[in-house]
Amino acid sequence: MVDIIIGGDVCPIRRNMPYFVKGDSKALFNDLLIEFTQSDLSIINLECPLIREKSPILKSGPVLGANNECINGIKNAQIKVVNLANNHILDHGANGLLNTISVCRNANIAVVGAGENLTEAGYILIRKINGVNIGVLSFAEHEFSIATNNSSGANPLSLIEYVRSIRRDRDKLDYFIVLVHGGKEYYPYPSPQL
């Protein structure tokens, strides 16, 4: 048996930022903390890049970013994987994304759903837990954050690539988790593509 917990958007900004910086996971996650710490695999969506300095891109909607030390709250909650396929991961450009990946990896937290290019962004994270092979693949709807063959960003939502990924890796996996991040802010309905 494998216990997996998948959380939604986590964004260490405003009032909660000091708790992330201090690593006060109890104040951040309260009664959910035990779920994270007792699970075999815990995943959240990190809804903003971790940055050293602000370098916001031009876009409509909010530009989010949190300082590097915010990884402390995530690490102390024993979250093992962060999903980066979302509409804010490039809010501070490619440098913000690449810094986020580096900060997470230095904290022994795996990343999925974004990378230096489209190939890296579409990488399937595979974990063997209690003899069970689990794959995690993540996509984001097309907004300001999508990777290309030559640029950093999030793995774009593509049904064709989704099917290719399943066909390519299904023999290696016992379970395949697919995370999709999408939806327009303040709009309650899914897009036709989603």
C-alpha positions in Angstrom: 0.0 0.0 0.0 1.1 3.5 -0.8 -0.3 6.7 0.8 -0.3 9.7 -1.6 -1.5 13.2 -0.8 -1.9 15.8 -3.5 -2.4 19.3 -2.4 -3.6 22.3 -4.4 -2.0 25.7 -4.9 0.5 26.8 -2.3 1.7 30.4 -2.7 4.1 31.7 0.1 3.2 35.4 -0.2 1.8 38.2 1.9 0.8 37.2 5.5 2.0 33.6 5.2 5.4 34.3 3.8 7.1 34.7 7.3 5.9 31.3 8.3 7.4 29.7 5.2 10.7 31.5 5.7 10.9 30.4 9.4 9.9 26.9 8.3 6.9 26.9 10.7 5.0 24.1 8.9 2.6 23.7 11.9 1.3 27.2 11.5 1.1 26.9 7.8 -0.6 23.5 7.4 -2.1 22.9 10.9 -4.1 19.7 10.9 -3.0 18.8 7.3 0.6 18.6 8.5 0.2 15.1 9.8 -1.2 14.0 6.4 1.9 15.3 4.7 4.4 13.9 7.2 2.7 10.4 7.2 2.3 10.0 3.5 4.7 8.1 1.3 4.4 10.7 -1.4 3.2 14.3 -1.0 2.8 16.7 -3.8 1.7 20.4 -3.9 1.4 22.9 -6.7 3.9 25.8 -6.0 1.9 28.6 -7.5 4.8 31.1 -7.8 8.5 31.1 -8.5 11.1 31.3 -5.7 13.3 34.3 -6.5 16.4 36.1 -5.2 15.3 39.4 -6.7 12.2 40.7 -8.5 12.3 40.6 -12.3 8.6 40.7 -13.2 7.4 40.0 -16.7 4.7 42.1 -18.4 1.4 40.2 -18.3 -2.2 40.7 -17.4 -3.2 39.6 -13.9 -1.1 39.3 -10.8 2.7 38.7 -10.9 3.7 36.4 -8.0 7.0 35.6 -6.5 8.5 34.5 -3.1 12.0 34.6 -1.7 14.1 31.5 -1.7 13.9 30.9 2.0 10.2 30.1 1.6 11.3 26.6 0.7 11.8 26.0 4.5 8.1 25.7 5.2 7.7 23.3 2.3 10.6 21.2 3.3 9.7 21.1 7.0 6.2 19.9 6.0 8.0 16.9 4.4 6.5 17.7 1.0 8.5 15.6 -1.4 7.4 16.9 -4.8 6.3 20.3 -6.2 4.4 20.8 -9.3 5.5 23.8 -11.3 3.2 23.5 -14.3 1.1 26.6 -13.6 0.3 30.0 -14.9 2.6 31.9 -12.5 5.9 29.9 -12.8 7.4 32.3 -15.3 6.2 35.5 -13.5 9.8 36.4 -13.0 11.1 35.0 -16.3 13.3 32.0 -17.1 15.7 33.0 -14.3 12.9 32.8 -11.7 11.9 29.3 -12.9 15.5 28.0 -13.0 16.2 29.4 -9.6 13.0 27.7 -8.3 14.1 24.3 -9.6 17.6 24.8 -8.1 16.2 25.8 -4.7 13.8 22.8 -4.6 16.5 20.3 -5.7 18.9 21.7 -3.1 16.2 21.0 -0.5 15.8 17.5 -1.8 12.4 18.3 -3.2 11.6 16.9 -6.6 10.0 19.1 -9.3 7.6 18.1 -12.1 5.8 20.1 -14.9 8.4 22.7 -15.8 11.9 22.9 -17.0 14.6 24.6 -19.1 12.8 23.5 -22.3 9.8 21.5 -23.5 11.5 18.2 -23.2 12.5 18.8 -19.6 9.1 20.3 -18.7 7.4 17.1 -20.0 9.5 14.8 -18.0 7.6 12.1 -16.1 8.7 11.9 -12.5 9.0 8.3 -11.4 9.2 7.1 -7.8 9.4 3.6 -6.6 7.6 3.4 -3.2 7.0 0.1 -1.4 7.8 -1.8 -4.6 5.2 0.2 -6.6 6.3 2.4 -9.5 4.4 5.7 -9.6 4.7 8.2 -12.4 3.7 11.9 -12.1 3.1 14.0 -15.2 1.9 17.6 -15.0 0.4 20.0 -17.6 -0.7 23.7 -17.5 -3.2 25.4 -19.8 -1.6 27.9 -22.2 -1.1 31.3 -20.6 2.1 33.2 -19.9 4.2 30.3 -18.7 4.5 27.7 -21.4 7.9 26.0 -22.4 9.0 25.6 -26.0 11.7 23.6 -27.6 14.1 26.5 -27.0 12.7 28.3 -23.9 11.9 27.6 -20.2 8.5 27.2 -18.9 5.6 24.9 -17.9 4.6 21.7 -19.7 1.7 22.8 -22.0 -1.6 21.0 -21.9 -1.7 18.8 -25.1 -3.9 15.8 -25.5 -1.5 14.4 -28.1 1.5 14.6 -25.8 -0.5 13.2 -23.0 -1.3 10.1 -25.1 2.3 9.8 -26.2 3.5 9.9 -22.6 1.1 7.2 -21.5 2.1 5.0 -24.4 5.8 5.6 -23.9 5.9 4.9 -20.2 2.9 2.8 -19.2 5.0 -0.4 -19.1 7.3 1.1 -16.5 4.5 2.2 -14.2 2.0 0.7 -11.8 0.2 4.0 -11.4 0.2 7.1 -13.4 -0.9 10.4 -11.8 -1.7 13.3 -14.2 -2.0 16.8 -12.7 -3.6 19.5 -14.8 -3.5 23.2 -13.8 -5.9 25.4 -15.6 -8.8 27.8 -15.6 -9.0 31.5 -16.0 -8.8 33.5 -12.8 -12.2 34.7 -11.6 -14.0 32.8 -14.3 -15.9 29.8 -12.9 -16.1 27.7 -16.1 -13.5 25.5 -17.9 -12.2 26.5 -21.3 -13.4 24.4 -24.3 -9.9 22.9 -24.6 -9.9 21.8 -20.9 
